[in-house]
Amino acid sequence: MADYSKIRCPICKGGLDAADDLRCSRCNITYPVKRGIPIMLPNLDDVDSEQNLAAEKEFYENMFSDLKGLDDGHCIVYGHERIYDFMDRVERGTVLEAGCGGGHHSVSLSKKGFKVTSVDLSFNGLLQAKRLAQHESQDILHLCGDIKRLPFEDNAFDICFCSLILHHFTSLDNIIAELCRVTRRYFVAFEVNALDPISFLRFNVLNPVFGIKNISKNQRALFPDRLAKTLNRNGFTDTVISYEDMHEYLGKAPDSLKGRMLAGYLKLMKIFPEKYSRNKFLLLAEKKRRG
C-alpha cells in the first residue's frame, strides 16, 4: 500500500484518514484515489490573475492523452542531462517535483538517490509518470494537485525541484511562497530564459497576443534575477545561476532550416554575454539557516 503519511488536506492542512479514498479528519472533505493516484485538486473553476487553472489542466490533459510510448517527445526531455549534473551540488534527501509532467525527471532523480514525490495538475500526465516509474522500478509517490495549494505540511521536503513549471504563472510571488513553505533546504529551478531575445519574443510577446500551438496561453519566459529576488524574499539565498543552451533542433535536426537558422543566430549572439544567448537557465538557492 502506498505511503500517504506526508499528504495533508490542501484546504486546511488537516491529516487524512486512508481507506479506499482519503478523507480530511478536520474539514471532512474526501479526496478520491484513482488508479493509485490521490486527486488533491481544488475547484477547477478557480480562475485568478496568475493562472487559468481549468484551461491549463485541459491543455495538458489533451497533450498527454495521445502519448505513443514512454519516450514520447511530449515529455520534453531533450538535452536535460545538464539538470542532473547540476543536482549533484545538492545533498541527497527528499524531493518534491512540482509539475512532473510525464515523469522523466522524477525517475532520473530517484535513480540518483533522491526520494521523490511528484505533483502535477494533469491526471493523464501522472498516469504516464506512474507507468514510467514502474517500468524503471522506481518508488515514487504521484499526486494530482494544484501547486499553489500543496497538500503537504510546512517543511515537508528537503528540496523543491521545478522544471519548466514556474513560467506558467504570470506572477511568481504566491507560487514561490507556497513552494518555499514546504521546502526545508534547497530550491532548484530549470526555466525559460527571458534574457534570450528569441525566448522573450516567443513567450512574452507572440504567445499572449496570438497564442502558440504547442504551449499554453499562461506561459511566459522568466528573468533569472527576478526569480532569485522572489526566492530571497522567502528565505532562500546563496543563489547560483547557470545559463544553458538547449535548442532542440541543433541536436535533433541540425541540417533543417530551423536548425541552420538557430546555429546562425547563436553564432551571432556569441558577441554578447552568454546569459543573453542561452534559452534556458538553471537556478539553485539555499534556505537561510537560523541562528
MOURRA-V639282 format. One record per pair of residues at least 12 apart in sequence whose C-alpha atoms are under 10 Angstrom apart, sorted by the first residue. I is the first residue (numbers start at 1). J is the second residue. D is the distance in Angstrom with one decimal. If there is no record, write none. Layout:
I/J/D ; I/J/D
This chain:
1/36/9.3 ; 2/36/8.0 ; 2/37/9.5 ; 2/139/9.6 ; 2/140/9.5 ; 2/141/7.5 ; 2/142/9.9 ; 3/18/9.7 ; 3/141/7.9 ; 4/16/8.3 ; 4/17/9.3 ; 4/18/7.7 ; 4/22/8.9 ; 4/38/9.0 ; 4/141/8.4 ; 4/143/10.0 ; 5/17/9.5 ; 5/18/9.2 ; 5/152/9.6 ; 6/117/9.5 ; 6/151/8.4 ; 6/152/6.2 ; 6/153/7.5 ; 6/156/7.2 ; 6/157/9.5 ; 7/22/9.4 ; 7/38/9.4 ; 7/40/9.3 ; 7/143/9.2 ; 7/150/9.0 ; 7/151/5.5 ; 7/152/5.1 ; 7/153/7.6 ; 7/156/9.3 ; 8/22/9.5 ; 8/23/9.7 ; 8/24/7.8 ; 8/25/9.9 ; 8/40/9.2 ; 8/150/8.3 ; 8/151/4.7 ; 8/152/4.9 ; 8/153/6.4 ; 9/22/9.0 ; 9/23/8.3 ; 9/24/6.0 ; 9/25/8.9 ; 9/26/8.6 ; 9/27/8.5 ; 9/28/9.5 ; 9/29/8.1 ; 9/30/9.2 ; 9/31/8.6 ; 9/40/7.6 ; 9/41/9.9 ; 9/149/9.3 ; 9/150/8.4 ; 9/151/5.4 ; 9/152/7.4 ; 9/153/9.0 ; 10/24/9.5 ; 10/40/6.9 ; 10/41/7.9 ; 10/42/7.8 ; 10/145/8.6 ; 10/146/8.7 ; 10/147/9.6 ; 10/148/9.3 ; 10/149/5.5 ; 10/150/5.5 ; 10/151/4.2 ; 10/152/7.1 ; 10/153/9.1 ; 11/24/9.4 ; 11/27/8.5 ; 11/29/9.0 ; 11/40/9.5 ; 11/41/9.5 ; 11/42/7.9 ; 11/149/7.3 ; 11/150/8.8 ; 11/151/7.9 ; 12/24/8.6 ; 12/26/7.5 ; 12/27/7.1 ; 12/29/9.8 ; 12/149/9.9 ; 12/151/9.1 ; 13/25/10.0 ; 13/26/8.5 ; 13/27/9.4 ; 13/149/9.7 ; 13/150/8.9 ; 13/151/6.8 ; 13/152/6.9 ; 13/153/6.5 ; 13/154/9.3 ; 14/26/5.4 ; 14/27/7.5 ; 14/28/9.4 ; 14/151/9.2 ; 14/152/9.3 ; 14/153/8.7 ; 15/27/9.6 ; 15/151/9.8 ; 15/152/9.5 ; 15/153/9.3 ; 16/28/9.1 ; 16/29/9.3 ; 16/30/8.8 ; 16/31/9.2 ; 17/30/9.3 ; 18/30/10.0 ; 18/31/9.8 ; 18/33/9.8 ; 19/32/9.9 ; 19/33/9.5 ; 20/32/7.8 ; 20/33/7.0 ; 20/34/9.4 ; 20/36/9.9 ; 21/33/5.2 ; 21/34/8.6 ; 21/36/9.9 ; 21/38/7.8 ; 21/39/9.3 ; 22/38/7.7 ; 22/39/9.1 ; 22/40/9.2 ; 33/143/9.1 ; 33/144/9.5 ; 34/123/9.2 ; 34/127/9.9 ; 34/144/9.7 ; 35/127/8.2 ; 35/130/9.6 ; 36/127/9.2 ; 36/130/8.9 ; 36/141/9.3 ; 36/142/8.3 ; 36/143/8.9 ; 37/119/10.0 ; 37/123/8.3 ; 37/126/7.8 ; 37/127/8.1 ; 37/130/8.6 ; 37/141/8.2 ; 37/142/6.0 ; 37/143/5.5 ; 37/144/6.8 ; 38/119/9.9 ; 38/123/9.8 ; 38/141/9.4 ; 38/142/7.5 ; 38/143/5.2 ; 38/144/6.2 ; 38/145/8.5 ; 39/119/10.0 ; 39/120/10.0 ; 39/121/9.3 ; 39/123/8.3 ; 39/142/9.6 ; 39/143/6.3 ; 39/144/4.8 ; 39/145/6.4 ; 39/146/9.8 ; 40/119/9.5 ; 40/121/9.4 ; 40/143/7.0 ; 40/144/5.7 ; 40/145/4.8 ; 40/146/7.6 ; 40/149/9.2 ; 40/150/8.4 ; 40/151/6.9 ; 41/120/9.9 ; 41/121/7.9 ; 41/143/9.4 ; 41/144/6.6 ; 41/145/4.6 ; 41/146/5.9 ; 41/147/9.4 ; 41/149/8.5 ; 41/150/9.2 ; 41/151/9.1 ; 42/145/7.7 ; 42/146/7.3 ; 42/149/8.1 ; 43/146/9.9 ; 44/56/10.0 ; 44/57/8.6 ; 44/146/9.6 ; 49/169/8.7 ; 49/170/7.5 ; 49/171/8.0 ; 50/148/10.0 ; 50/168/8.3 ; 50/169/5.1 ; 50/170/5.0 ; 50/171/5.5 ; 50/172/8.1 ; 50/173/9.6 ; 50/174/8.7 ; 50/175/8.9 ; 50/218/8.1 ; 51/148/9.8 ; 51/168/7.1 ; 51/169/5.6 ; 51/170/6.9 ; 51/171/8.7 ; 51/217/9.2 ; 51/218/6.2 ; 51/219/9.1 ; 52/168/9.7 ; 52/169/9.1 ; 52/217/8.9 ; 52/218/7.3 ; 53/121/8.6 ; 53/146/8.2 ; 53/218/9.5 ; 54/121/9.6 ; 55/216/8.4 ; 55/217/8.6 ; 55/218/9.0 ; 56/121/8.2 ; 56/122/8.8 ; 56/168/8.7 ; 56/215/9.9 ; 56/216/6.7 ; 56/217/8.1 ; 56/218/7.5 ; 56/219/9.8 ; 57/120/9.4 ; 57/121/6.0 ; 57/122/5.8 ; 57/123/8.7 ; 57/124/9.9 ; 57/146/9.7 ; 57/216/9.8 ; 58/121/9.5 ; 58/122/8.0 ; 58/216/9.7 ; 59/122/8.8 ; 59/214/9.4 ; 59/215/8.5 ; 59/216/6.6 ; 59/217/9.3 ; 60/74/9.9 ; 60/101/8.5 ; 60/120/9.9 ; 60/121/8.1 ; 60/122/5.9 ; 60/123/8.8 ; 60/124/7.9 ; 60/125/7.4 ; 60/215/9.4 ; 60/216/8.4 ; 61/121/8.6 ; 61/122/5.4 ; 61/123/6.8 ; 61/124/5.5 ; 61/125/6.9 ; 61/126/9.8 ; 62/122/9.1 ; 62/124/8.2 ; 62/125/9.5 ; 63/75/9.7 ; 63/122/9.4 ; 63/124/8.5 ; 63/125/8.4 ; 63/214/8.8 ; 63/215/9.9 ; 64/101/8.4 ; 64/102/7.8 ; 64/122/8.0 ; 64/123/8.7 ; 64/124/5.5 ; 64/125/5.4 ; 64/126/9.0 ; 64/127/9.0 ; 64/128/7.8 ; 65/122/9.8 ; 65/123/9.5 ; 65/124/6.0 ; 65/125/7.9 ; 65/127/9.7 ; 65/128/9.3 ; 66/124/9.3 ; 67/102/9.4 ; 67/124/9.4 ; 67/125/9.3 ; 67/128/8.2 ; 69/128/8.7 ; 69/131/9.9 ; 69/132/9.4 ; 70/102/8.3 ; 70/103/9.5 ; 70/104/8.9 ; 70/128/7.3 ; 70/129/8.6 ; 70/131/7.9 ; 70/132/6.2 ; 70/133/10.0 ; 70/135/8.9 ; 71/102/9.2 ; 71/104/8.7 ; 71/132/9.1 ; 72/102/9.0 ; 72/128/10.0 ; 73/102/9.9 ; 74/101/9.0 ; 74/102/7.9 ; 74/125/9.8 ; 74/214/9.5 ; 75/100/9.4 ; 75/101/6.7 ; 75/102/5.2 ; 75/103/7.7 ; 75/104/7.2 ; 75/105/9.5 ; 75/125/8.8 ; 75/128/9.3 ; 75/129/9.4 ; 76/101/8.9 ; 76/102/8.5 ; 76/104/8.7 ; 76/105/9.9 ; 76/164/9.5 ; 76/248/9.7 ; 77/102/9.5 ; 77/103/9.8 ; 77/104/7.1 ; 77/105/8.1 ; 77/248/9.7 ; 78/246/7.8 ; 78/247/9.0 ; 78/248/6.6 ; 78/249/9.8 ; 78/251/8.5 ; 78/252/8.8 ; 79/244/9.7 ; 79/245/8.8 ; 79/246/6.1 ; 79/247/8.4 ; 79/248/7.5 ; 79/251/8.2 ; 80/104/10.0 ; 80/105/8.8 ; 80/163/9.9 ; 80/190/9.5 ; 80/244/9.7 ; 80/246/7.9 ; 81/105/9.8 ; 81/108/9.3 ; 82/242/10.0 ; 82/244/8.2 ; 82/245/10.0 ; 82/246/9.6 ; 82/282/9.0 ; 83/105/8.9 ; 83/108/10.0 ; 83/109/9.7 ; 83/163/9.0 ; 83/188/9.4 ; 83/189/9.2 ; 83/190/7.5 ; 83/244/9.5 ; 83/281/9.7 ; 83/282/7.3 ; 83/283/9.9 ; 84/105/8.5 ; 84/108/7.6 ; 84/109/7.2 ; 84/112/8.3 ; 86/188/9.1 ; 86/242/8.7 ; 86/282/7.8 ; 86/283/9.0 ; 86/284/8.6 ; 87/109/8.4 ; 87/112/9.2 ; 87/161/9.4 ; 87/188/8.0 ; 87/282/9.8 ; 87/284/8.7 ; 88/112/8.8 ; 89/284/8.8 ; 90/114/10.0 ; 90/158/9.8 ; 90/159/8.5 ; 90/185/9.4 ; 90/186/7.5 ; 90/187/9.5 ; 90/188/9.1 ; 90/284/8.7 ; 90/286/9.4 ; 91/113/9.7 ; 91/114/8.8 ; 91/158/8.9 ; 91/159/9.0 ; 91/185/9.5 ; 91/186/8.9 ; 92/109/9.6 ; 92/110/10.0 ; 92/112/8.4 ; 92/113/6.3 ; 92/114/5.4 ; 92/115/8.1 ; 92/158/8.5 ; 92/159/8.9 ; 93/113/7.8 ; 93/114/5.4 ; 93/115/6.1 ; 93/116/8.6 ; 93/157/7.9 ; 93/158/5.8 ; 93/159/7.2 ; 93/185/9.7 ; 94/110/9.7 ; 94/113/9.4 ; 94/114/5.9 ; 94/115/4.6 ; 94/116/6.0 ; 94/117/7.8 ; 94/156/8.4 ; 94/157/5.3 ; 94/158/5.2 ; 94/159/6.2 ; 94/160/8.7 ; 94/183/9.6 ; 94/184/9.8 ; 95/109/8.5 ; 95/110/9.0 ; 95/114/6.4 ; 95/115/5.9 ; 95/116/4.8 ; 95/117/6.2 ; 95/118/8.3 ; 95/156/9.2 ; 95/157/5.8 ; 95/158/6.1 ; 95/159/4.7 ; 95/160/5.8 ; 95/161/6.7 ; 95/183/8.8 ; 95/186/9.3 ; 95/187/9.7 ; 96/114/9.8 ; 96/115/8.6 ; 96/116/6.0 ; 96/117/5.0 ; 96/118/5.9 ; 96/119/7.5 ; 96/141/9.7 ; 96/156/8.7 ; 96/157/6.3 ; 96/158/8.2 ; 96/159/6.3 ; 96/160/4.9 ; 96/161/6.0 ; 96/162/8.4 ; 96/179/9.1 ; 96/182/8.7 ; 96/183/8.3 ; 96/187/9.8 ; 97/109/9.5 ; 97/116/7.0 ; 97/117/6.2 ; 97/118/4.8 ; 97/119/6.3 ; 97/120/8.6 ; 97/142/9.6 ; 97/159/8.6 ; 97/160/6.2 ; 97/161/4.8 ; 97/162/5.9 ; 97/163/8.0 ; 97/165/10.0 ; 97/188/9.7 ; 98/117/8.6 ; 98/118/6.3 ; 98/119/5.3 ; 98/120/6.6 ; 98/121/9.5 ; 98/145/9.5 ; 98/146/9.1 ; 98/147/6.6 ; 98/148/9.9 ; 98/150/9.3 ; 98/160/7.2 ; 98/161/6.3 ; 98/162/5.4 ; 98/163/7.7 ; 98/164/9.6 ; 98/165/7.4 ; 98/166/9.1 ; 98/179/8.2 ; 98/189/9.9 ; 99/118/7.2 ; 99/119/5.6 ; 99/120/4.5 ; 99/121/7.1 ; 99/122/8.8 ; 99/125/9.6 ; 99/126/9.6 ; 99/144/9.5 ; 99/145/9.2 ; 99/146/8.9 ; 99/147/7.6 ; 99/161/8.9 ; 99/162/6.7 ; 99/163/7.2 ; 99/164/8.0 ; 99/165/5.9 ; 99/166/8.9 ; 100/117/9.3 ; 100/118/5.8 ; 100/119/6.0 ; 100/120/5.6 ; 100/121/8.9 ; 100/122/9.2 ; 100/125/7.9 ; 100/126/7.6 ; 100/129/7.6 ; 100/142/8.8 ; 100/143/9.8 ; 100/161/9.3 ; 100/162/8.1 ; 100/163/7.7 ; 100/164/9.4 ; 100/165/8.7 ; 101/118/8.9 ; 101/119/8.5 ; 101/120/6.3 ; 101/121/8.4 ; 101/122/7.3 ; 101/123/9.2 ; 101/124/8.8 ; 101/125/5.1 ; 101/126/6.5 ; 101/127/9.5 ; 101/128/8.1 ; 101/129/7.0 ; 101/163/9.4 ; 101/164/9.7 ; 101/165/9.4 ; 102/120/9.3 ; 102/122/9.3 ; 102/124/8.5 ; 102/125/5.0 ; 102/126/6.3 ; 102/127/7.9 ; 102/128/5.3 ; 102/129/4.6 ; 102/130/8.3 ; 102/131/9.2 ; 102/132/8.0 ; 102/133/9.9 ; 103/118/7.9 ; 103/119/9.7 ; 103/120/9.5 ; 103/125/7.7 ; 103/126/7.2 ; 103/127/9.1 ; 103/128/7.0 ; 103/129/4.0 ; 103/130/7.3 ; 103/131/8.9 ; 103/132/6.8 ; 103/133/7.4 ; 103/140/9.6 ; 103/142/9.2 ; 104/128/9.5 ; 104/129/7.1 ; 104/132/7.5 ; 104/133/8.4 ; 105/118/9.6 ; 105/129/9.4 ; 105/161/9.3 ; 105/162/9.7 ; 105/163/8.2 ; 106/118/6.9 ; 106/129/8.1 ; 106/130/9.9 ; 106/132/9.5 ; 106/133/8.0 ; 106/138/9.0 ; 106/139/9.9 ; 106/140/7.6 ; 106/141/9.7 ; 106/142/9.7 ; 106/161/9.4 ; 107/129/8.4 ; 107/130/9.6 ; 107/132/7.6 ; 107/133/5.9 ; 107/134/9.5 ; 107/135/9.9 ; 107/136/7.4 ; 107/137/9.0 ; 107/138/6.5 ; 107/139/8.7 ; 107/140/7.8 ; 108/133/9.6 ; 108/136/9.6 ; 108/138/9.3 ; 109/138/9.9 ; 109/161/9.7 ; 110/133/9.2 ; 110/136/10.0 ; 110/137/9.9 ; 110/138/6.6 ; 110/139/7.8 ; 110/140/7.6 ; 111/136/9.0 ; 111/137/9.4 ; 111/138/7.3 ; 111/139/9.8 ; 114/140/10.0 ; 114/158/9.9 ; 114/159/9.4 ; 115/138/9.6 ; 115/139/8.1 ; 115/140/7.4 ; 115/141/9.2 ; 115/157/9.5 ; 115/158/9.7 ; 115/159/9.9 ; 116/138/9.3 ; 116/139/7.9 ; 116/140/5.5 ; 116/141/6.9 ; 116/142/8.9 ; 116/157/9.3 ; 116/159/9.5 ; 116/160/9.9 ; 116/161/9.7 ; 117/139/9.2 ; 117/140/5.7 ; 117/141/4.8 ; 117/142/6.1 ; 117/143/7.9 ; 117/157/9.0 ; 117/160/9.9 ; 118/130/9.7 ; 118/140/7.2 ; 118/141/6.1 ; 118/142/4.8 ; 118/143/6.2 ; 118/144/8.6 ; 118/145/9.7 ; 118/161/9.6 ; 119/141/8.5 ; 119/142/5.9 ; 119/143/4.9 ; 119/144/5.7 ; 119/145/6.1 ; 119/146/7.9 ; 119/147/7.4 ; 119/150/8.6 ; 119/151/9.5 ; 120/142/8.0 ; 120/143/6.7 ; 120/144/5.2 ; 120/145/5.7 ; 120/146/7.0 ; 120/147/7.6 ; 120/165/9.8 ; 121/143/8.6 ; 121/144/5.5 ; 121/145/5.2 ; 121/146/5.8 ; 121/147/7.9 ; 122/143/9.6 ; 122/144/6.7 ; 122/145/8.2 ; 122/146/9.5 ; 123/142/9.8 ; 123/143/8.6 ; 123/144/6.1 ; 123/145/9.0 ; 124/144/9.6 ; 125/144/9.3 ; 126/142/6.7 ; 126/143/7.5 ; 126/144/7.2 ; 127/142/8.8 ; 127/144/9.9 ; 129/142/7.9 ; 130/142/6.9 ; 130/143/9.9 ; 147/165/9.7 ; 147/175/7.2 ; 147/176/9.6 ; 147/178/7.6 ; 147/179/7.4 ; 148/174/7.2 ; 148/175/5.4 ; 148/176/8.6 ; 148/177/8.8 ; 148/178/6.1 ; 148/179/7.7 ; 149/174/9.9 ; 149/175/8.7 ; 149/178/7.1 ; 149/179/9.0 ; 150/175/10.0 ; 150/178/7.3 ; 150/179/7.8 ; 150/181/9.3 ; 150/182/8.1 ; 151/182/9.4 ; 152/181/9.2 ; 152/182/6.7 ; 153/181/8.2 ; 153/182/6.4 ; 153/183/9.7 ; 154/178/9.3 ; 154/179/9.6 ; 154/180/8.7 ; 154/181/5.4 ; 154/182/4.5 ; 154/183/7.3 ; 154/184/8.4 ; 155/179/9.6 ; 155/180/8.1 ; 155/181/6.2 ; 155/182/4.1 ; 155/183/4.7 ; 155/184/4.8 ; 155/185/8.5 ; 156/181/8.5 ; 156/182/5.1 ; 156/183/6.2 ; 156/184/7.1 ; 157/180/9.8 ; 157/181/9.6 ; 157/182/6.1 ; 157/183/5.0 ; 157/184/5.9 ; 157/185/8.0 ; 157/186/9.1 ; 158/182/8.6 ; 158/183/5.7 ; 158/184/4.9 ; 158/185/5.1 ; 158/186/6.4 ; 158/187/8.8 ; 159/179/9.9 ; 159/180/9.4 ; 159/182/8.9 ; 159/183/5.8 ; 159/184/6.7 ; 159/185/5.9 ; 159/186/4.7 ; 159/187/5.8 ; 159/188/7.5 ; 159/286/9.3 ; 160/179/7.0 ; 160/180/7.7 ; 160/182/8.1 ; 160/183/6.0 ; 160/184/8.6 ; 160/185/8.4 ; 160/186/6.4 ; 160/187/4.9 ; 160/188/6.1 ; 160/189/8.2 ; 160/284/10.0 ; 161/179/9.4 ; 161/183/9.8 ; 161/186/8.5 ; 161/187/6.2 ; 161/188/4.9 ; 161/189/6.0 ; 161/190/8.3 ; 161/284/9.4 ; 162/179/9.5 ; 162/187/8.1 ; 162/188/6.3 ; 162/189/4.7 ; 162/190/6.3 ; 162/191/8.3 ; 162/282/9.9 ; 162/283/9.8 ; 163/188/8.3 ; 163/189/5.8 ; 163/190/4.7 ; 163/191/6.4 ; 163/192/9.5 ; 163/282/9.1 ; 164/189/7.7 ; 164/190/5.9 ; 164/191/5.0 ; 164/192/6.9 ; 164/219/9.5 ; 164/221/9.6 ; 164/280/9.3 ; 165/189/8.6 ; 165/190/8.3 ; 165/191/7.5 ; 165/192/9.5 ; 165/219/8.8 ; 166/189/8.1 ; 166/190/8.7 ; 166/191/7.2 ; 166/192/9.2 ; 166/219/8.6 ; 166/220/8.9 ; 166/221/9.1 ; 166/222/8.2 ; 166/227/9.2 ; 167/190/9.8 ; 167/191/7.0 ; 167/192/7.1 ; 167/193/9.5 ; 167/194/9.9 ; 167/203/9.2 ; 167/218/7.9 ; 167/219/5.4 ; 167/220/5.1 ; 167/221/5.8 ; 167/222/6.1 ; 167/223/9.8 ; 168/215/9.6 ; 168/216/8.0 ; 168/217/8.4 ; 168/218/5.1 ; 168/219/4.3 ; 168/220/6.4 ; 168/221/8.7 ; 168/222/9.7 ; 169/218/6.3 ; 169/219/6.7 ; 169/220/7.4 ; 169/221/9.8 ; 169/222/9.7 ; 170/204/10.0 ; 170/218/6.9 ; 170/219/7.4 ; 170/220/6.8 ; 170/221/9.5 ; 170/222/9.3 ; 171/220/9.8 ; 172/222/9.6 ; 172/226/8.9 ; 172/227/7.5 ; 172/230/7.2 ; 172/231/9.4 ; 173/227/9.2 ; 173/230/6.5 ; 173/231/8.8 ; 173/233/9.2 ; 173/234/9.2 ; 174/230/9.7 ; 176/227/8.7 ; 176/230/7.1 ; 176/231/6.8 ; 176/233/9.6 ; 176/234/7.7 ; 177/230/8.5 ; 177/231/8.0 ; 177/233/8.8 ; 177/234/6.3 ; 177/235/9.6 ; 178/234/9.5 ; 179/231/9.8 ; 179/234/9.7 ; 180/231/7.9 ; 180/234/6.7 ; 180/235/8.1 ; 180/236/8.2 ; 180/287/8.9 ; 181/234/8.5 ; 181/235/9.9 ; 183/236/9.9 ; 183/287/8.6 ; 184/236/9.8 ; 184/286/9.0 ; 184/287/7.0 ; 184/288/9.6 ; 184/289/9.6 ; 185/235/9.9 ; 185/236/8.3 ; 185/285/8.6 ; 185/286/5.8 ; 185/287/5.1 ; 185/288/8.1 ; 185/289/8.6 ; 186/236/7.7 ; 186/237/9.5 ; 186/284/7.1 ; 186/285/5.8 ; 186/286/4.6 ; 186/287/6.2 ; 186/288/9.8 ; 187/231/8.4 ; 187/236/7.6 ; 187/237/9.6 ; 187/239/9.3 ; 187/283/7.9 ; 187/284/5.7 ; 187/285/5.2 ; 187/286/6.4 ; 187/287/7.9 ; 188/239/9.7 ; 188/240/9.6 ; 188/241/9.9 ; 188/282/7.3 ; 188/283/5.6 ; 188/284/4.6 ; 188/285/6.6 ; 188/286/8.9 ; 189/224/10.0 ; 189/227/9.4 ; 189/241/9.5 ; 189/281/8.1 ; 189/282/5.7 ; 189/283/5.1 ; 189/284/6.7 ; 189/285/8.9 ; 190/241/9.8 ; 190/242/9.5 ; 190/243/9.7 ; 190/244/9.4 ; 190/280/7.1 ; 190/281/5.8 ; 190/282/4.6 ; 190/283/6.5 ; 190/284/9.1 ; 191/220/10.0 ; 191/221/7.6 ; 191/222/7.0 ; 191/223/9.3 ; 191/224/8.5 ; 191/227/10.0 ; 191/243/9.8 ; 191/244/9.6 ; 191/279/8.7 ; 191/280/5.5 ; 191/281/5.5 ; 191/282/6.6 ; 191/283/8.3 ; 192/219/9.6 ; 192/220/8.0 ; 192/221/5.0 ; 192/222/6.0 ; 192/223/8.4 ; 192/224/9.0 ; 192/243/9.9 ; 192/244/9.6 ; 192/246/9.9 ; 192/278/9.1 ; 192/279/6.1 ; 192/280/4.5 ; 192/281/6.5 ; 192/282/9.2 ; 193/220/9.4 ; 193/221/5.6 ; 193/222/5.5 ; 193/223/6.2 ; 193/224/7.0 ; 193/243/8.1 ; 193/244/9.0 ; 193/275/8.1 ; 193/276/8.3 ; 193/277/9.1 ; 193/278/7.1 ; 193/279/5.2 ; 193/280/4.7 ; 193/281/5.9 ; 193/282/9.4 ; 194/220/8.1 ; 194/221/4.6 ; 194/222/4.9 ; 194/223/5.1 ; 194/224/7.8 ; 194/275/9.5 ; 194/276/8.4 ; 194/278/9.5 ; 194/279/7.8 ; 194/280/8.5 ; 194/281/9.5 ; 195/221/8.4 ; 195/222/8.0 ; 195/223/6.3 ; 195/224/8.2 ; 195/274/9.7 ; 195/275/6.6 ; 195/276/5.1 ; 195/277/7.7 ; 195/278/8.2 ; 195/279/8.1 ; 195/280/9.3 ; 195/281/9.9 ; 196/221/9.0 ; 196/222/9.9 ; 196/223/9.5 ; 196/269/9.4 ; 196/274/9.1 ; 196/275/7.1 ; 196/276/4.6 ; 196/277/5.3 ; 196/278/6.1 ; 196/279/5.6 ; 196/280/8.3 ; 197/269/9.8 ; 197/276/7.1 ; 197/277/7.7 ; 197/278/9.5 ; 197/279/8.6 ; 198/262/9.8 ; 198/265/9.4 ; 198/276/9.7 ; 198/277/8.8 ; 198/278/9.7 ; 198/279/7.8 ; 199/220/8.8 ; 199/221/6.5 ; 199/222/9.3 ; 199/276/10.0 ; 199/277/9.6 ; 199/278/9.2 ; 199/279/6.2 ; 199/280/8.7 ; 200/220/7.8 ; 200/221/5.9 ; 200/222/8.4 ; 200/223/9.4 ; 200/279/9.2 ; 201/220/9.7 ; 201/221/9.0 ; 202/219/9.9 ; 202/220/8.6 ; 202/221/8.5 ; 203/215/8.8 ; 203/216/9.8 ; 203/217/9.0 ; 203/218/9.2 ; 203/219/6.4 ; 203/220/4.8 ; 203/221/5.6 ; 203/222/9.3 ; 204/218/9.8 ; 204/219/7.8 ; 204/220/5.2 ; 204/221/6.3 ; 204/222/9.1 ; 205/220/8.7 ; 205/221/9.9 ; 207/219/7.7 ; 207/220/8.0 ; 208/220/8.4 ; 221/279/9.3 ; 221/280/9.1 ; 222/280/9.3 ; 222/281/9.3 ; 223/281/9.5 ; 224/241/7.7 ; 224/242/9.7 ; 224/243/9.4 ; 224/275/9.4 ; 224/280/9.7 ; 224/281/7.5 ; 224/282/8.8 ; 224/283/7.8 ; 225/239/9.7 ; 225/241/9.0 ; 225/283/9.9 ; 227/283/8.8 ; 228/240/9.0 ; 228/241/8.9 ; 228/283/8.0 ; 228/284/9.0 ; 228/285/7.7 ; 231/285/7.5 ; 231/286/9.3 ; 231/287/9.0 ; 232/285/8.4 ; 232/286/9.3 ; 232/287/8.6 ; 232/288/9.1 ; 234/287/8.5 ; 234/288/9.5 ; 235/285/9.4 ; 235/286/8.3 ; 235/287/5.6 ; 235/288/5.7 ; 235/289/8.9 ; 236/284/9.2 ; 236/285/5.5 ; 236/286/5.1 ; 236/287/4.0 ; 236/288/5.9 ; 236/289/9.4 ; 237/284/9.0 ; 237/285/5.4 ; 237/286/5.4 ; 237/287/6.0 ; 237/288/6.4 ; 238/284/8.0 ; 238/285/5.6 ; 238/286/5.8 ; 238/287/8.0 ; 238/288/8.4 ; 239/283/6.9 ; 239/284/5.6 ; 239/285/4.3 ; 239/286/6.9 ; 239/287/9.7 ; 240/282/8.1 ; 240/283/5.7 ; 240/284/5.1 ; 240/285/6.5 ; 240/286/9.2 ; 241/275/9.6 ; 241/281/6.8 ; 241/282/5.6 ; 241/283/4.5 ; 241/284/6.6 ; 241/285/8.8 ; 242/274/9.7 ; 242/275/8.5 ; 242/278/9.6 ; 242/280/8.7 ; 242/281/5.6 ; 242/282/5.0 ; 242/283/6.5 ; 242/284/8.8 ; 243/274/6.9 ; 243/275/5.7 ; 243/276/8.8 ; 243/277/8.6 ; 243/278/5.8 ; 243/279/7.7 ; 243/280/6.1 ; 243/281/4.3 ; 243/282/6.3 ; 243/283/8.8 ; 244/274/8.6 ; 244/275/8.3 ; 244/277/8.9 ; 244/278/5.2 ; 244/279/6.5 ; 244/280/5.1 ; 244/281/5.3 ; 244/282/7.2 ; 245/266/9.3 ; 245/274/9.1 ; 245/275/9.7 ; 245/277/7.7 ; 245/278/4.6 ; 245/279/5.7 ; 245/280/6.3 ; 245/281/8.3 ; 246/278/7.5 ; 246/279/6.5 ; 246/280/6.7 ; 246/281/9.4 ; 247/259/8.6 ; 247/262/7.7 ; 247/263/9.3 ; 247/266/9.8 ; 247/278/8.6 ; 247/279/7.2 ; 247/280/8.9 ; 248/262/9.7 ; 249/261/9.8 ; 249/262/7.9 ; 249/263/9.3 ; 250/262/7.2 ; 250/263/7.0 ; 265/277/8.7 ; 266/278/8.4
